[in-house]
């Protein structure tokens, strides 16, 4: 399915860009050595590549495109913004409006600082937590990805909870020892870490619905338990809602579960497809940020007027035409169809879904944490990925990522995907 023009572009790219891509998963390396297709344009639920092929898209730029590609009115908003200038390095009223809207929609956020990416948001939130608590240690869950900051690129060792070791060259071992890993969904392991080191822990950071080990919803009572143990020990709770913020609901996962974290990290949807992130939370914590307080954080392009304009478009549209009922219906329809295929083919696979995001694990399951997720047959997933692509369906080129449904998808396209899924499963597992 990878056409000659895409292959040519890939060869050109490899000469000037490491591996030919600007983010590793785009290389399709975990699903074979074919190289990627190169996109020329996108509209609604579809991508169109350099060879004229179209793909029904379930990557949706890894989550931001809640209303699909190039939704009506967004281009006009951006054109007006471009006409006023692309960057000022100075404050704008648009930033104030976006900050007010975020604070109104996300229950825990009293103050917010705009940044340029989800990674920048999580890095800044952790620095702020350390500055506020005057503590060093940060607890994260194995398999939860919080961007490529040094503090997050660590693996859990053996046992219920261990200090991390570097998961990337260039991360000093000394840095990784300040991050403690526990299994996701294991409240006992979290409690054990706090029993041992509670007075040294600045914060727990986690995805309230895990999305980077594949989709793994929280076990009943897990998030509530983490909130209790952090409060008891004077540590901050940071929810990384870069994926789930405004996708799980207008108030994120925290709004659905009624849990109030101390800090929240946002990204993806709040930029409307343009680069943007944000972190926000309790007023007393946020007032520790410079220039009010001693925790330094800055960004030359933070609050970029183009990204802010796109973000305002997205949040206004969420308010005026909430997509969540439709997204849930489409997600349930796709889940039911895939489950029926698995059963009719006699396969032992696992499907996890949280609203409009889902992952099909080539693994008998259940999948409740990263250890479970890693039992998946990645070679079979690679065959499945290419079998779907051959039918014009683009799913994430990694077993450990999610499918994203947008409001631009239709029931007919979901049904087409279910049929393609059945064919691909039969081919991948034969």
C-alpha atoms as one frame of an Amber mdcrd trajectory, in Angstrom:
protein
   0.000   0.000   0.000   3.018   2.284   0.420   3.257   3.904  -3.014   6.294
   4.958  -5.053   6.048   8.664  -4.218   5.939   7.933  -0.481   8.906   5.587
  -0.858  10.838   8.296  -2.703  10.036  10.870  -0.022  11.079   8.397   2.668
  14.467   7.853   1.033  14.956  11.616   0.745  13.914  12.126   4.337  16.307
   9.509   5.692  19.221  11.508   4.306  18.362  14.645   6.303  16.067  13.526
   9.182  16.976  10.732  11.651  15.082   7.640  10.439  13.243   9.941   8.038
  10.693  11.074  10.622  10.308  13.752  13.277   8.670  11.456  15.831   9.698
   7.783  16.167   6.348   6.021  15.812   5.817   7.622  12.377   8.554   5.411
  10.920   6.262   2.324  11.144   9.290   0.506  12.600   7.283  -1.576  15.072
   5.017  -2.973  12.332   7.670  -3.916   9.772  10.289  -2.284   7.616   8.081
  -0.821   4.897   8.509   2.830   5.830   5.560   5.204   6.175   3.191   6.767
   3.706   3.491  10.555   3.393   0.371  12.677   3.816  -0.524  15.484   1.430
  -3.857  16.593   2.867  -6.710  15.557   5.128 -10.440  16.180   5.347 -13.041
  14.927   7.807 -12.217  11.336   8.759  -9.738  10.809   5.899  -6.060  11.205
   5.080  -4.804  11.435   1.485  -1.227  10.443   0.752   1.346  11.522  -1.837
   0.330   8.638  -4.135  -3.357   9.525  -4.188  -4.472   6.849  -1.702  -7.119
   7.669   0.899  -7.253   6.230   4.400 -10.051   6.221   6.942  -8.109   7.671
   9.852  -8.180   6.336  13.418  -4.984   8.090  14.487  -6.463  11.606  14.251
  -3.031  13.195  14.810  -2.790  11.075  18.003  -5.918  12.538  19.524  -6.320
  16.295  18.934  -8.812  16.091  16.083 -12.010  15.677  18.052 -14.084  16.990
  15.111 -11.935  15.442  12.387  -9.500  16.977   9.940 -10.045  20.544   8.750
 -13.433  20.966  10.463 -15.746  23.652   9.073 -14.750  27.134  10.141 -11.290
  26.352  11.524  -9.409  27.424   8.402 -11.227  30.772   8.421 -10.305  31.277
  12.096  -6.663  30.570  11.328  -6.639  32.772   8.237  -7.923  35.687  10.304
  -5.266  35.010  12.926  -2.493  34.873  10.304  -3.682  38.201   8.964  -3.026
  39.760  12.358   0.502  38.320  12.659   1.922  34.918  13.547   3.777  35.648
  16.780   4.173  38.645  19.060   6.262  37.668  22.069   3.777  39.754  24.041
   0.509  39.193  25.873  -2.820  39.015  24.018  -6.460  39.066  24.972  -6.911
  35.707  23.242  -4.674  34.067  25.862  -6.863  35.462  28.636 -10.011  34.194
  26.951  -8.572  30.697  26.470  -7.308  30.536  30.057 -10.714  31.594  31.376
 -12.455  28.986  29.250 -10.106  26.195  30.398 -10.627  27.191  34.033 -14.394
  27.217  33.511 -14.485  23.776  31.871 -11.954  21.829  33.975 -13.146  21.666
  37.591  -9.747  21.624  39.320  -8.064  24.454  37.410  -8.071  27.861  39.105
  -5.048  29.225  37.242  -3.389  28.004  34.039  -0.132  28.618  32.177   0.007
  27.988  28.419   3.019  26.180  26.946   3.948  24.674  23.573   3.440  20.920
  24.029   2.228  18.212  26.359   5.815  17.329  27.206   6.494  20.916  28.237
   3.353  20.869  30.381   4.338  17.727  32.298   7.955  18.837  32.761   6.786
  22.183  34.126   4.168  20.625  36.403   6.740  18.309  37.984   9.180  21.183
  38.531   6.375  23.189  40.108   5.409  20.291  42.380   8.991  19.931  43.562
   9.256  23.661  44.156   5.971  23.835  46.052   6.658  20.848  48.308  10.449
  21.243  48.617  10.696  17.484  47.943  12.598  15.588  45.243  10.894  12.289
  44.426   8.196  11.855  41.784   6.080   8.716  41.445   4.868   7.596  38.027
   3.180   4.461  36.742   4.992   2.027  34.493   3.686   2.337  30.955   2.225
   5.804  31.444   4.002   8.144  29.034   4.361  11.776  30.034   6.498  13.059
  27.207  10.229  12.763  26.675  11.473  14.711  29.692  14.368  13.090  31.544
  12.296  12.487  34.669   9.817  10.346  32.731  12.102   8.159  30.615  12.598
   5.430  33.177  11.451   1.828  33.467  10.172   0.031  36.562  12.417  -2.721
  37.825  11.329  -6.061  39.244   8.872  -6.163  42.101   5.898  -4.003  42.976
   7.792  -0.695  43.007  11.406   0.185  42.326  13.550   3.163  41.626  13.974
   3.716  37.920  16.859   3.098  35.602  17.346   5.157  32.435  15.169   4.143
  29.514  17.051   6.320  27.031  20.664   7.124  26.321  21.431  10.644  27.456
  19.408  10.390  30.670  21.823  10.411  33.628  21.354   7.611  36.147  21.310
  10.269  38.859  18.250  11.850  37.258  16.363   8.569  37.025  16.860   7.792
  40.718  14.496  10.640  41.541  11.637   8.861  39.772   9.862   5.947  41.451
   7.811   3.529  39.334   4.759   1.570  40.386   2.403  -0.585  38.318  -0.703
   1.182  37.042  -3.921   0.120  38.775  -1.980  -1.268  41.779  -3.068   0.805
  44.772  -1.197  -1.443  47.218   2.082  -0.716  45.413   1.342   3.013  45.548
   0.620   2.813  49.270   3.830   0.835  49.853   5.936   3.517  48.158   4.397
   6.190  50.345   4.869   4.069  53.453   8.576   3.871  52.633   9.263   7.359
  51.259   6.167   9.502  51.756   7.968  12.482  53.276  10.261  12.686  50.228
   7.603  12.428  47.508   6.678  15.691  45.791   4.005  14.325  43.477   2.355
  11.424  41.756   1.836  11.937  38.022  -0.403   9.574  36.089  -2.755   9.290
  33.153  -6.193   8.842  34.755  -7.023   6.652  31.757  -3.798   5.159  30.482
  -3.312   5.630  26.756   0.329   4.898  26.052   0.477   1.224  26.950  -2.621
   0.895  24.876  -5.903   2.008  26.423  -6.172   0.819  30.032  -9.026   2.271
  32.121  -8.559   2.727  35.865  -9.766  -0.051  38.158 -12.718   0.752  40.383
 -11.541   2.895  43.283  -7.970   3.265  42.002  -7.965   6.987  41.256  -9.845
   7.726  44.468  -7.259   5.720  46.397  -4.338   7.561  44.817  -6.021  10.866
  45.703  -6.350   9.751  49.344  -2.742   8.610  49.714  -1.304  11.786  48.176
  -3.438  14.027  50.383  -2.518  12.046  53.493   1.204  12.441  52.764   1.256
  16.049  51.574   2.187  15.147  47.978   0.570  16.697  44.923  -1.533  14.675
  42.500  -0.876  15.538  38.839  -3.311  14.242  36.246  -1.778  14.010  32.785
  -4.866  14.662  30.666  -2.945  15.539  27.517  -4.883  12.766  25.740  -8.063
  12.581  27.802  -8.623  16.283  28.418 -11.722  17.394  26.455 -11.908  13.935
  24.846 -13.260  11.964  27.783 -15.650  14.842  28.412 -15.674  18.622  28.592
 -14.083  18.411  32.052 -11.746  15.529  31.286 -11.572  12.252  33.199 -11.518
  14.165  36.482 -14.912  15.620  35.650 -16.357  12.186  34.938 -14.967  10.637
  38.140 -15.435  13.665  40.380 -11.782  13.685  41.466  -9.852  16.906  42.011
  -6.125  16.690  41.251  -3.807  19.442  42.414  -2.387  19.996  38.925  -3.597
  19.023  35.455  -1.574  18.814  32.240  -3.370  19.453  28.953  -2.471  19.361
  25.286  -3.646  18.059  21.914  -7.318  19.137  21.758  -6.666  22.529  23.399
  -4.490  23.434  20.403  -7.067  22.393  17.816  -4.367  20.485  15.922  -1.677
  23.154  16.388   1.180  22.765  18.888   0.028  23.754  22.364  -0.025  22.502
  25.916  -1.033  23.861  29.298  -0.759  23.077  32.969  -2.941  24.429  35.709
  -4.493  23.776  39.074  -4.729  25.126  42.599  -4.162  28.850  42.906  -1.700
  28.537  45.805   0.398  26.084  43.804   0.278  28.003  40.536   1.285  31.254
  42.256   4.682  29.642  42.903   5.503  30.108  39.187   7.696  32.987  38.067
   7.368  35.914  38.040   5.089  35.559  41.098   7.159  32.838  42.722  10.544
  31.104  42.669   9.749  28.261  40.215  11.030  29.356  36.819   9.107  28.522
  33.659   9.028  30.411  30.370   8.347  29.996  26.644   9.000  32.403  23.790
   6.130  31.047  21.680   3.802  30.129  24.572   0.324  31.477  23.872   1.053
  31.682  20.147  -1.920  33.514  18.588  -2.495  30.900  15.875  -2.554  28.004
  18.340  -4.687  29.955  20.814  -7.182  30.827  18.050  -7.458  27.149  17.068
  -7.837  26.171  20.714 -10.636  28.679  21.234 -12.367  27.320  18.132 -12.243
  23.804  19.607 -13.460  24.700  23.093 -16.232  26.949  21.787 -17.413  24.188
  19.484 -17.328  21.655  22.325 -19.593  24.009  24.284 -21.974  24.721  21.390
 -22.250  21.188  19.995 -20.937  18.649  22.519 -19.736  15.572  20.594 -19.642
  13.134  23.483 -22.935  11.306  22.992 -22.087  10.651  19.343 -18.521   9.612
  20.195 -19.772   7.154  22.813 -22.277   5.666  20.356 -19.625   5.255  17.667
 -17.148   3.827  20.164 -19.686   1.302  21.436 -20.636   0.325  17.868 -17.004
  -0.289  16.926 -16.356  -2.203  20.145 -19.376  -4.450  19.634 -18.388  -5.176
  16.039 -14.788  -6.043  16.900 -15.862  -8.232  19.816 -18.254 -10.101  17.534
 -15.408 -10.663  15.053 -13.108 -11.979  17.777 -15.775 -14.393  18.971 -16.789
 -15.624  15.529 -13.158 -16.268  14.565 -12.487 -18.090  17.822  -9.619 -15.784
  18.815  -8.265 -14.933  22.252  -7.726 -11.201  22.054  -8.523  -8.297  24.371
 -10.304  -5.056  23.537 -10.163  -2.131  25.975 -12.261   0.974  25.373 -12.751
   4.270  27.159 -15.285   6.354  25.254 -13.867   7.268  21.848 -10.448   5.634
  22.368  -9.764   1.911  22.229  -6.998  -0.629  21.787  -7.135  -4.155  20.402
  -4.459  -6.192  22.188  -3.141  -9.336  20.560  -3.187 -10.852  23.988  -5.766
 -13.064  25.760  -5.865 -10.557  28.624  -7.119  -9.077  30.750  -4.909  -6.029
  30.244  -4.874  -3.930  33.403  -1.292  -2.645  33.448   1.917  -2.448  31.429
   3.048  -5.955  32.377  -0.193  -7.319  30.908   0.128  -5.121  27.829   3.673
  -6.322  27.085   2.420  -9.914  26.730   0.881  -8.940  23.372   1.966 -10.596
  20.127   3.469  -7.580  18.367   4.304  -9.569  15.223   0.634 -10.482  14.816
  -0.302  -6.859  15.414   2.122  -5.825  12.646   0.389  -8.173  10.216  -2.962
  -6.812  11.340  -1.836  -3.202  10.847  -0.792  -3.826   7.241  -3.938  -5.829
   6.499  -6.022  -2.884   7.690  -3.919  -0.425   5.703  -4.413  -2.506   2.550
  -8.158  -1.987   3.031  -7.737   1.771   3.422  -7.971   1.878   7.227  -5.207
   3.652   9.155  -4.777   2.540  12.761  -1.841   3.437  14.990   1.363   1.714
  13.820   2.074   0.312  17.290   0.430  -2.261  19.522   0.831   0.107  22.458
  -1.192   3.022  21.101  -4.884   3.828  20.771  -7.470   4.149  18.037  -9.140
   7.572  18.126 -12.657   8.161  16.837 -13.695  11.665  15.796 -17.091  13.264
  15.430 -16.421  13.292  11.672 -16.680   9.474  11.561 -20.046   8.022  10.607
 -21.880   4.812  11.449 -21.288   3.632   7.895 -17.558   4.157   8.288 -17.583
   2.329  11.615 -19.345  -0.602   9.928 -16.788  -0.550   7.110 -14.057  -0.657
   9.763 -15.675  -3.650  11.479 -15.731  -5.539   8.175 -12.087  -4.640   7.498
 -11.218  -5.690  11.049 -12.666  -9.144  10.483 -10.661  -9.608   7.275  -7.476
  -8.310   8.914  -7.863 -10.513  11.980  -8.332 -13.584   9.824  -5.200 -12.700
   7.839  -3.071 -11.758  10.858  -3.842 -14.878  12.867  -3.921 -17.536  10.147
